Amino acid sequence: MEIAITPEAVLRGLEPAAFDCGDLFGGRATGRRLWGYARSNPFCPRLDPLYHFHDSVDDILAWFSAPSDPLYLFGPTGCGKTSLIKQVAARINYPVFDVTAHSRLEFPDLAGHLTVNEGSLRYQYGPLALALRYGGLFLLNEIDLLDPATAAGLNGVLDGEPLCLPENQGELIPPHLNFRFAATANTNGAADPTGLYQGVLRQNLAFMDRFWLVETGYPETVAESLILERAAPELPETIRTAMIKVANEIRALFTASTAPDQAPANSAAEVVEVTFSTRTLLRWADLTQRFLPLLQKKVSPVQYALDRALGFRASPETRRLLREKLKRHFPRNFV
C-alpha cells in the first residue's frame, strides 16, 4: 500500500543551509551570507536559469538575509514583482506559499480550517500556518485587493507574534527563524487615484506601518533587450529594439495620462489608457515570432501580434497611435 507523503512530512525534512550572495547573484564570493535550504523541495518555485534580475534584487536580498519586517513590493502591472521574489527563493531552495488576495478572502483561507477526513474532523493547516511553522516564505499577491478588516487579522503575525488557531484547540504557532512574509501590489496601500486598478482598497495605516516598502518599475532597456533576446531569438535585433522603443514611448504617454501635471506640453493629443508591461512586451515578441509566416501573405506580423497582445483592449484612438509608432520605428517590410 502506497503511503501518501504529507506537506508536513516534506517540510519537517528541510535542512537549513547558507549561501553566498555574491556566488549566486554576482558570480563572485562576497562573504555576505544568505540562509536558505540545502535541497529543493516541492514547495520551491521553478527555477528559471535565464531569468534576468531586476535592480530591486538588492532590496530583496537585504530583506531575505535576516529576520526583518515584512516586505511590501509595489509597482505597475506586469513589471515582475512576484517573479523577482520567487526567483530569489528558487536559488536558495526556499519553500514559497503564495496566495492571491481578493475582497472575499477570509483569514481561515490563510491560517487553516477544519475538514472532514474519513468521517472525522481534522484541522488542515493553511499556507500561512505552514510557512510559519516550518520556515517558509508566505507571499500574498495583490494585497491591496484585500478587505482591510481581514488584513488587520494579520497584524500579530506581522509583528512576529505566534499565530493562534482557535479552531485547533487554540494552538499557538510561534514563527520559525526562517519565516518570511512578503506582499505584492500595484499600489502603495493608499488606494488608486488613477482608477486603473479596479477593486483596489485603501489599507489601514496601522497595517501598512508594519511593512518595509520597496517600489519597483519596469526593467531598464538593456535588461529588457536581454529578456527579449532569450524569449524571441528568431526575431532580428533591430525588431526587438524597435519593440522596446515603442513600449517605452507608450509607457511615457501612459504615465503622463495618469499624472496630467507631469505631461509635456506637446503631448496633449497623445493620451493612452493602456500601457506596456514587460509581460505584454514579451507576449508581443512571442506572437510576432509565431506569426512571421504571415509575411508571405504580405500581412505585418508585428501589427497582427500587437493587436492580440495589447491593441484589442485599447480605444480606437490608441490603436491608431500604436500603428503610427510602428511606422516610425519598424522597417517598412515589417509593418
MITOR-501302 format. One record per residue (C-alpha): residue number from 1; residue in three letters; y, z, x. Coordinates in Angstrom, 1 decimal, padded with zeros to 4 digits. Layout:
BEGIN
+-----+-----+--------+--------+--------+
|   i |  aa |     yy |     zz |     xx |
+-----+-----+--------+--------+--------+
| NUM | Ala |      Y |      Z |      X |
...
+-----+-----+--------+--------+--------+
***
This chain:
BEGIN
+-----+-----+--------+--------+--------+
|   i |  aa |     yy |     zz |     xx |
+-----+-----+--------+--------+--------+
|   1 | Met |  000.0 |  000.0 |  000.0 |
|   2 | Glu |  003.3 | -001.1 |  001.4 |
|   3 | Ile |  005.9 |  001.8 |  001.7 |
|   4 | Ala |  009.5 |  000.8 |  001.0 |
|   5 | Ile |  012.0 |  001.9 |  003.6 |
|   6 | Thr |  014.9 |  003.6 |  002.0 |
|   7 | Pro |  018.5 |  003.2 |  003.2 |
|   8 | Glu |  018.5 |  006.9 |  004.2 |
|   9 | Ala |  015.5 |  006.3 |  006.4 |
|  10 | Val |  017.2 |  003.5 |  008.2 |
|  11 | Leu |  020.4 |  005.3 |  008.7 |
|  12 | Arg |  018.7 |  008.5 |  009.9 |
|  13 | Gly |  017.4 |  006.4 |  012.8 |
|  14 | Leu |  020.8 |  005.4 |  014.1 |
|  15 | Glu |  021.3 |  006.2 |  017.8 |
|  16 | Pro |  024.9 |  006.6 |  018.9 |
|  17 | Ala |  026.0 |  004.5 |  022.0 |
|  18 | Ala |  029.1 |  004.0 |  024.0 |
|  19 | Phe |  030.6 |  000.5 |  024.6 |
|  20 | Asp |  033.4 | -000.6 |  027.0 |
|  21 | Cys |  036.2 | -002.2 |  025.1 |
|  22 | Gly |  037.0 | -004.5 |  027.9 |
|  23 | Asp |  033.4 | -005.7 |  028.2 |
|  24 | Leu |  033.3 | -006.5 |  024.5 |
|  25 | Phe |  036.7 | -007.9 |  023.8 |
|  26 | Gly |  038.3 | -008.8 |  027.2 |
|  27 | Gly |  035.5 | -009.9 |  029.4 |
|  28 | Arg |  036.2 | -007.2 |  032.0 |
|  29 | Ala |  035.3 | -003.5 |  032.0 |
|  30 | Thr |  038.3 | -001.2 |  031.5 |
|  31 | Gly |  036.7 |  002.2 |  031.1 |
|  32 | Arg |  038.1 |  002.5 |  027.6 |
|  33 | Arg |  035.2 |  003.8 |  025.6 |
|  34 | Leu |  034.3 |  002.8 |  022.0 |
|  35 | Trp |  031.5 |  004.6 |  020.1 |
|  36 | Gly |  029.0 |  002.6 |  018.1 |
|  37 | Tyr |  025.2 |  002.4 |  017.8 |
|  38 | Ala |  022.5 |  001.3 |  020.2 |
|  39 | Arg |  020.9 | -001.3 |  017.9 |
|  40 | Ser |  021.8 | -003.4 |  015.0 |
|  41 | Asn |  020.7 | -002.4 |  011.5 |
|  42 | Pro |  020.6 | -003.9 |  008.0 |
|  43 | Phe |  024.0 | -002.5 |  007.2 |
|  44 | Cys |  025.8 | -004.2 |  010.1 |
|  45 | Pro |  027.9 | -007.2 |  009.3 |
|  46 | Arg |  026.6 | -010.6 |  010.5 |
|  47 | Leu |  027.9 | -011.2 |  014.0 |
|  48 | Asp |  029.9 | -014.5 |  014.4 |
|  49 | Pro |  029.7 | -015.3 |  018.2 |
|  50 | Leu |  032.5 | -017.8 |  017.8 |
|  51 | Tyr |  034.9 | -015.6 |  016.0 |
|  52 | His |  038.4 | -015.6 |  017.4 |
|  53 | Phe |  040.0 | -012.2 |  017.2 |
|  54 | His |  043.4 | -011.7 |  015.7 |
|  55 | Asp |  046.2 | -010.0 |  017.6 |
|  56 | Ser |  045.8 | -007.0 |  015.4 |
|  57 | Val |  042.4 | -006.3 |  017.0 |
|  58 | Asp |  044.3 | -003.9 |  019.4 |
|  59 | Asp |  045.2 | -001.7 |  016.4 |
|  60 | Ile |  041.6 | -001.8 |  015.1 |
|  61 | Leu |  040.1 | -000.8 |  018.5 |
|  62 | Ala |  042.6 |  002.0 |  018.9 |
|  63 | Trp |  041.7 |  003.3 |  015.4 |
|  64 | Phe |  037.9 |  002.9 |  015.9 |
|  65 | Ser |  037.9 |  004.6 |  019.3 |
|  66 | Ala |  038.2 |  008.2 |  018.0 |
|  67 | Pro |  038.2 |  010.1 |  014.7 |
|  68 | Ser |  041.6 |  009.4 |  013.1 |
|  69 | Asp |  043.5 |  008.9 |  009.9 |
|  70 | Pro |  042.0 |  006.3 |  007.5 |
|  71 | Leu |  043.2 |  002.7 |  008.2 |
|  72 | Tyr |  045.1 |  000.6 |  005.7 |
|  73 | Leu |  045.3 | -003.1 |  006.8 |
|  74 | Phe |  047.5 | -005.3 |  004.6 |
|  75 | Gly |  048.8 | -008.8 |  004.8 |
|  76 | Pro |  048.8 | -012.2 |  002.9 |
|  77 | Thr |  045.7 | -013.6 |  001.2 |
|  78 | Gly |  043.2 | -015.2 |  003.4 |
|  79 | Cys |  044.6 | -014.1 |  006.8 |
|  80 | Gly |  041.3 | -012.5 |  007.8 |
|  81 | Lys |  041.8 | -008.8 |  007.2 |
|  82 | Thr |  038.2 | -008.0 |  006.2 |
|  83 | Ser |  036.6 | -010.3 |  008.7 |
|  84 | Leu |  038.6 | -008.7 |  011.5 |
|  85 | Ile |  037.3 | -005.2 |  010.8 |
|  86 | Lys |  033.7 | -006.5 |  010.2 |
|  87 | Gln |  033.6 | -008.5 |  013.4 |
|  88 | Val |  034.6 | -005.5 |  015.4 |
|  89 | Ala |  032.0 | -003.4 |  013.6 |
|  90 | Ala |  029.3 | -006.1 |  014.2 |
|  91 | Arg |  029.9 | -005.9 |  018.0 |
|  92 | Ile |  029.2 | -002.2 |  018.2 |
|  93 | Asn |  026.4 | -002.2 |  015.6 |
|  94 | Tyr |  028.4 | -000.2 |  013.1 |
|  95 | Pro |  027.0 |  000.1 |  009.6 |
|  96 | Val |  029.6 | -001.1 |  007.0 |
|  97 | Phe |  029.5 | -000.1 |  003.3 |
|  98 | Asp |  032.1 | -002.3 |  001.6 |
|  99 | Val |  033.3 | -002.2 | -001.9 |
| 100 | Thr |  035.9 | -004.4 | -003.7 |
| 101 | Ala |  038.2 | -002.4 | -005.8 |
| 102 | His |  039.3 | -003.3 | -009.3 |
| 103 | Ser |  041.1 | -001.5 | -012.1 |
| 104 | Arg |  037.9 | -000.3 | -013.8 |
| 105 | Leu |  036.3 |  001.1 | -010.6 |
| 106 | Glu |  035.3 |  004.8 | -011.0 |
| 107 | Phe |  034.7 |  007.5 | -008.5 |
| 108 | Pro |  030.9 |  007.7 | -009.2 |
| 109 | Asp |  030.7 |  004.0 | -008.2 |
| 110 | Leu |  031.7 |  005.1 | -004.7 |
| 111 | Ala |  030.1 |  008.6 | -004.4 |
| 112 | Gly |  026.9 |  008.1 | -006.3 |
| 113 | His |  025.3 |  008.9 | -009.7 |
| 114 | Leu |  022.1 |  010.0 | -011.4 |
| 115 | Thr |  019.5 |  007.3 | -012.1 |
| 116 | Val |  016.1 |  007.3 | -013.8 |
| 117 | Asn |  013.2 |  006.8 | -011.3 |
| 118 | Glu |  009.6 |  006.7 | -012.6 |
| 119 | Gly |  010.6 |  008.8 | -015.6 |
| 120 | Ser |  012.6 |  011.4 | -013.8 |
| 121 | Leu |  016.2 |  011.8 | -012.9 |
| 122 | Arg |  017.1 |  011.2 | -009.3 |
| 123 | Tyr |  020.5 |  011.2 | -007.6 |
| 124 | Gln |  021.4 |  007.9 | -005.9 |
| 125 | Tyr |  024.0 |  008.1 | -003.1 |
| 126 | Gly |  026.8 |  005.6 | -003.3 |
| 127 | Pro |  028.3 |  003.7 | -000.4 |
| 128 | Leu |  030.9 |  006.4 |  000.3 |
| 129 | Ala |  028.3 |  009.2 |  000.5 |
| 130 | Leu |  026.1 |  007.2 |  002.8 |
| 131 | Ala |  028.9 |  006.4 |  005.2 |
| 132 | Leu |  030.0 |  010.0 |  005.2 |
| 133 | Arg |  026.5 |  011.4 |  005.8 |
| 134 | Tyr |  025.2 |  009.0 |  008.4 |
| 135 | Gly |  028.3 |  007.9 |  010.2 |
| 136 | Gly |  029.2 |  004.5 |  008.9 |
| 137 | Leu |  032.4 |  002.6 |  008.0 |
| 138 | Phe |  033.4 |  002.7 |  004.4 |
| 139 | Leu |  035.5 | -000.4 |  003.7 |
| 140 | Leu |  037.4 | -000.5 |  000.4 |
| 141 | Asn |  038.8 | -004.0 | -000.1 |
| 142 | Glu |  041.7 | -004.9 | -002.4 |
| 143 | Ile |  042.6 | -001.2 | -002.6 |
| 144 | Asp |  045.9 | -001.9 | -004.3 |
| 145 | Leu |  044.0 | -003.0 | -007.4 |
| 146 | Leu |  042.5 |  000.5 | -007.7 |
| 147 | Asp |  043.8 |  002.8 | -010.5 |
| 148 | Pro |  046.0 |  005.4 | -008.8 |
| 149 | Ala |  044.2 |  008.2 | -010.7 |
| 150 | Thr |  040.9 |  007.0 | -009.3 |
| 151 | Ala |  042.4 |  006.7 | -005.8 |
| 152 | Ala |  043.6 |  010.3 | -006.0 |
| 153 | Gly |  040.0 |  011.3 | -006.1 |
| 154 | Leu |  039.6 |  010.2 | -002.6 |
| 155 | Asn |  042.3 |  012.5 | -001.2 |
| 156 | Gly |  039.9 |  015.1 |  000.0 |
| 157 | Val |  037.8 |  012.6 |  001.9 |
| 158 | Leu |  040.8 |  011.0 |  003.4 |
| 159 | Asp |  041.9 |  014.5 |  004.7 |
| 160 | Gly |  038.5 |  015.0 |  006.4 |
| 161 | Glu |  037.1 |  017.4 |  003.8 |
| 162 | Pro |  033.4 |  017.4 |  002.6 |
| 163 | Leu |  032.6 |  015.2 | -000.3 |
| 164 | Cys |  031.4 |  017.2 | -003.3 |
| 165 | Leu |  028.8 |  015.8 | -005.6 |
| 166 | Pro |  028.8 |  017.8 | -008.8 |
| 167 | Glu |  026.0 |  015.7 | -010.4 |
| 168 | Asn |  023.7 |  016.5 | -007.5 |
| 169 | Gln |  023.9 |  020.3 | -008.0 |
| 170 | Gly |  027.2 |  020.5 | -006.2 |
| 171 | Glu |  026.0 |  019.1 | -002.9 |
| 172 | Leu |  028.6 |  019.0 | -000.1 |
| 173 | Ile |  028.5 |  016.2 |  002.4 |
| 174 | Pro |  030.6 |  017.0 |  005.5 |
| 175 | Pro |  031.9 |  013.9 |  007.3 |
| 176 | His |  029.8 |  012.7 |  010.2 |
| 177 | Leu |  031.7 |  012.4 |  013.5 |
| 178 | Asn |  031.4 |  008.6 |  013.4 |
| 179 | Phe |  032.5 |  008.3 |  009.7 |
| 180 | Arg |  035.5 |  005.9 |  009.3 |
| 181 | Phe |  037.4 |  004.9 |  006.2 |
| 182 | Ala |  039.3 |  001.6 |  006.1 |
| 183 | Ala |  041.0 | -000.3 |  003.3 |
| 184 | Thr |  042.5 | -003.8 |  003.0 |
| 185 | Ala |  045.1 | -005.1 |  000.6 |
| 186 | Asn |  047.7 | -007.8 |  000.1 |
| 187 | Thr |  050.5 | -005.3 | -000.3 |
| 188 | Asn |  051.5 | -002.1 |  001.4 |
| 189 | Gly |  050.7 |  000.0 | -001.7 |
| 190 | Ala |  054.3 | -000.2 | -003.1 |
| 191 | Ala |  053.4 | -002.9 | -005.7 |
| 192 | Asp |  054.1 | -006.6 | -005.5 |
| 193 | Pro |  057.7 | -007.6 | -006.2 |
| 194 | Thr |  056.9 | -011.4 | -005.9 |
| 195 | Gly |  054.4 | -011.4 | -008.8 |
| 196 | Leu |  051.9 | -013.4 | -006.8 |
| 197 | Tyr |  049.1 | -010.9 | -006.7 |
| 198 | Gln |  048.3 | -010.2 | -010.4 |
| 199 | Gly |  046.7 | -006.8 | -011.1 |
| 200 | Val |  048.2 | -005.1 | -008.1 |
| 201 | Leu |  049.2 | -001.5 | -008.8 |
| 202 | Arg |  051.8 |  000.8 | -007.2 |
| 203 | Gln |  049.8 |  003.5 | -005.4 |
| 204 | Asn |  050.7 |  007.2 | -005.4 |
| 205 | Leu |  052.9 |  008.1 | -002.5 |
| 206 | Ala |  050.8 |  011.2 | -001.6 |
| 207 | Phe |  047.7 |  008.9 | -001.4 |
| 208 | Met |  049.4 |  006.3 |  000.8 |
| 209 | Asp |  050.8 |  009.0 |  003.1 |
| 210 | Arg |  047.3 |  009.7 |  004.3 |
| 211 | Phe |  046.8 |  006.3 |  005.9 |
| 212 | Trp |  047.5 |  004.7 |  009.2 |
| 213 | Leu |  049.1 |  001.3 |  008.1 |
| 214 | Val |  048.7 | -001.9 |  010.0 |
| 215 | Glu |  050.4 | -005.2 |  008.9 |
| 216 | Thr |  048.7 | -008.4 |  009.8 |
| 217 | Gly |  049.6 | -012.1 |  009.2 |
| 218 | Tyr |  048.1 | -015.5 |  009.8 |
| 219 | Pro |  046.8 | -016.3 |  013.3 |
| 220 | Glu |  049.1 | -017.9 |  015.9 |
| 221 | Thr |  049.0 | -021.7 |  016.3 |
| 222 | Val |  046.9 | -021.5 |  019.4 |
| 223 | Ala |  044.4 | -019.3 |  017.7 |
| 224 | Glu |  044.2 | -021.5 |  014.6 |
| 225 | Ser |  043.7 | -024.5 |  016.8 |
| 226 | Leu |  040.6 | -022.9 |  018.3 |
| 227 | Ile |  039.3 | -021.8 |  014.9 |
| 228 | Leu |  039.7 | -025.4 |  013.5 |
| 229 | Glu |  038.1 | -026.9 |  016.6 |
| 230 | Arg |  035.0 | -024.8 |  016.0 |
| 231 | Ala |  034.9 | -025.3 |  012.2 |
| 232 | Ala |  035.6 | -029.1 |  012.2 |
| 233 | Pro |  034.6 | -030.6 |  015.6 |
| 234 | Glu |  034.3 | -034.1 |  014.2 |
| 235 | Leu |  038.0 | -034.3 |  013.4 |
| 236 | Pro |  040.2 | -035.7 |  016.2 |
| 237 | Glu |  042.5 | -033.1 |  017.8 |
| 238 | Thr |  045.6 | -035.0 |  016.5 |
| 239 | Ile |  044.4 | -034.5 |  012.9 |
| 240 | Arg |  043.7 | -030.8 |  013.4 |
| 241 | Thr |  047.1 | -030.3 |  015.0 |
| 242 | Ala |  048.8 | -032.1 |  012.1 |
| 243 | Met |  046.9 | -029.9 |  009.6 |
| 244 | Ile |  048.3 | -026.7 |  011.3 |
| 245 | Lys |  051.8 | -028.2 |  011.3 |
| 246 | Val |  051.6 | -028.8 |  007.5 |
| 247 | Ala |  050.1 | -025.4 |  006.9 |
| 248 | Asn |  052.9 | -023.6 |  008.9 |
| 249 | Glu |  055.6 | -025.6 |  007.1 |
| 250 | Ile |  054.2 | -024.7 |  003.7 |
| 251 | Arg |  053.9 | -021.0 |  004.7 |
| 252 | Ala |  057.5 | -021.0 |  005.8 |
| 253 | Leu |  058.6 | -022.5 |  002.4 |
| 254 | Phe |  056.4 | -020.1 |  000.5 |
| 255 | Thr |  057.9 | -017.1 |  002.4 |
| 256 | Ala |  061.4 | -018.4 |  001.6 |
| 257 | Ser |  060.5 | -019.0 | -002.0 |
| 258 | Thr |  059.3 | -015.4 | -002.4 |
| 259 | Ala |  062.3 | -014.0 | -000.5 |
| 260 | Pro |  065.3 | -016.0 | -001.5 |
| 261 | Asp |  067.7 | -014.0 |  000.7 |
| 262 | Gln |  065.7 | -015.5 |  003.7 |
| 263 | Ala |  065.8 | -019.1 |  002.5 |
| 264 | Pro |  067.5 | -021.6 |  004.8 |
| 265 | Ala |  070.5 | -023.3 |  003.1 |
| 266 | Asn |  068.9 | -026.8 |  003.3 |
| 267 | Ser |  065.6 | -025.8 |  001.7 |
| 268 | Ala |  066.8 | -025.1 | -001.8 |
| 269 | Ala |  064.9 | -028.0 | -003.2 |
| 270 | Glu |  061.7 | -027.2 | -001.5 |
| 271 | Val |  060.3 | -024.3 | -003.4 |
| 272 | Val |  056.5 | -023.8 | -003.4 |
| 273 | Glu |  054.3 | -021.4 | -005.4 |
| 274 | Val |  051.2 | -021.6 | -003.2 |
| 275 | Thr |  050.5 | -021.0 |  000.4 |
| 276 | Phe |  048.1 | -022.0 |  003.2 |
| 277 | Ser |  045.8 | -019.1 |  004.0 |
| 278 | Thr |  043.7 | -019.5 |  007.1 |
| 279 | Arg |  040.8 | -019.7 |  004.6 |
| 280 | Thr |  042.4 | -022.6 |  002.8 |
| 281 | Leu |  043.2 | -024.4 |  006.1 |
| 282 | Leu |  039.5 | -024.1 |  007.1 |
| 283 | Arg |  038.4 | -025.4 |  003.7 |
| 284 | Trp |  040.8 | -028.4 |  004.1 |
| 285 | Ala |  039.4 | -029.2 |  007.6 |
| 286 | Asp |  035.8 | -028.8 |  006.5 |
| 287 | Leu |  036.3 | -031.0 |  003.4 |
| 288 | Thr |  038.2 | -033.7 |  005.4 |
| 289 | Gln |  035.3 | -033.8 |  007.8 |
| 290 | Arg |  032.9 | -034.3 |  004.9 |
| 291 | Phe |  035.0 | -037.0 |  003.3 |
| 292 | Leu |  035.5 | -039.1 |  006.4 |
| 293 | Pro |  033.3 | -041.8 |  005.0 |
| 294 | Leu |  036.0 | -042.4 |  002.3 |
| 295 | Leu |  038.0 | -044.3 |  005.0 |
| 296 | Gln |  035.6 | -047.2 |  004.4 |
| 297 | Lys |  036.8 | -047.3 |  000.8 |
| 298 | Lys |  040.4 | -047.1 |  002.0 |
| 299 | Val |  040.7 | -043.6 |  000.5 |
| 300 | Ser |  042.5 | -041.0 |  002.5 |
| 301 | Pro |  040.0 | -038.2 |  003.4 |
| 302 | Val |  043.0 | -035.9 |  004.3 |
| 303 | Gln |  044.7 | -036.3 |  000.9 |
| 304 | Tyr |  041.4 | -036.2 | -001.0 |
| 305 | Ala |  040.4 | -033.0 |  000.7 |
| 306 | Leu |  043.8 | -031.4 |  000.4 |
| 307 | Asp |  043.8 | -031.8 | -003.4 |
| 308 | Arg |  040.5 | -029.9 | -003.5 |
| 309 | Ala |  041.4 | -027.3 | -001.0 |
| 310 | Leu |  044.9 | -026.5 | -002.4 |
| 311 | Gly |  046.7 | -029.2 | -004.3 |
| 312 | Phe |  045.0 | -029.0 | -007.6 |
| 313 | Arg |  046.2 | -025.4 | -008.1 |
| 314 | Ala |  049.8 | -026.3 | -007.3 |
| 315 | Ser |  052.5 | -027.7 | -009.5 |
| 316 | Pro |  053.2 | -031.5 | -009.6 |
| 317 | Glu |  056.4 | -030.9 | -007.6 |
| 318 | Thr |  054.5 | -029.0 | -004.9 |
| 319 | Arg |  051.8 | -031.7 | -004.8 |
| 320 | Arg |  054.4 | -034.3 | -004.2 |
| 321 | Leu |  055.9 | -032.2 | -001.4 |
| 322 | Leu |  052.4 | -031.9 |  000.2 |
| 323 | Arg |  052.0 | -035.6 |  000.1 |
| 324 | Glu |  055.4 | -036.1 |  001.8 |
| 325 | Lys |  054.4 | -033.7 |  004.6 |
| 326 | Leu |  051.1 | -035.6 |  005.1 |
| 327 | Lys |  053.0 | -038.9 |  005.6 |
| 328 | Arg |  055.3 | -037.1 |  008.1 |
| 329 | His |  052.6 | -035.6 |  010.3 |
| 330 | Phe |  049.5 | -037.7 |  010.0 |
| 331 | Pro |  048.6 | -041.2 |  011.3 |
| 332 | Arg |  049.1 | -043.9 |  008.7 |
| 333 | Asn |  045.4 | -044.8 |  008.6 |
| 334 | Phe |  044.5 | -041.3 |  007.5 |
| 335 | Val |  047.0 | -040.9 |  004.6 |
+-----+-----+--------+--------+--------+
***
